[in-house]
């Protein structure tokens, strides 16, 4: 599917068919998420693919009873870690860019000493914000690839992360950000309205 068409077609689906999703399609959705831009190539995202119905139902409780959270045959638990944004994690990521000509050791050292470019210098809370920011870009890519594969999603961000964290027995350095149900749609909702461009787009100056 052409990209613009996928963007226009994508919408939140809350009713899914029970039809199993082919593993190859799930992998393509995940692969597209992994191609998303990330701060210094840190890629702080982690994705847990859950297909067991009982476990999906248990994790979905973290969504406060939202039926779409547990209504798809696949649930991707979208997580992140600040480990990749520590001085070491960030440095290691930056150095992977040297062989492809996108970074130099001199520039790595400059980045890691700047509080503009190095989140670790601003503390854990800021690193968590940046990790979540990168993850959200990846999820957006995944929602579009799902459309390309004939699938649908519903980005569930209103959750109690600690509940999902406990169900999955995740290590402390991983935090749950949101849930992404994935499956074949069992509804065809009308396009959601969007604000008039004049309300949100400005040229050269605001207003």
PyMOL commands that set and color helices and strands:
alter all, ss='L'
color gray80, all
select helices_A, chain A and resi 3-9+23-34+39-41+53-63+67-70+83-85+87-95+105-112+119-122+124-148+161-167+197-200
alter helices_A, ss='H'
color red, helices_A
select strands_A, chain A and resi 45-50+74-81+152-156+174-183
alter strands_A, ss='S'
color yellow, strands_A
deselect
rebuild
show_as cartoon
